[in-house]
Amino acid sequence: MADQHVLIPFRDEFIALSPEQFHEALELGRALMPAQAHATPAGDDNRIVDAAGAAKITDVPETWFLEQARRGEIPHLKFGKYVRFNIRDVLEAVSVRQQSHGNRSTNITEIKSRRGK
């Protein structure tokens, strides 16, 4: 079929690329990103980490992870007073939550403003 396209989900829309455009974009992405950035996709990351580790992997503050766990908004594990996160489960839960809320993301500024900071 001459009209085949690769559909890529992007926010609440789709990007349609011809197979040639897709391969060009893929090659460009590989050239622009360091090798380690795409060696282990975050969705395949099954590590159990603390809030500091989750923050380092995602570039989201530790406090966000701890607050969301306290509220029961993201999956977490408790070992007594210690809170740990499975990166894959957290990213999946956040993705599902964004889809169910019309892809509206909550940023750190919004969280701080809700607390009156």
Buried (B, 14 or more C-beta within 10 A) or exposed (E): EEEEBBEEEEEEEEBEBEEEEBEEBEEEEEEEEEEEEEEEEEEEBEEBBBBEBBBEBBEBBBEBBBBBBEEEBBBBEEEEEEBBBBBBBBBBBBEEBBEEEEEEEBEEEEBEEEEEE
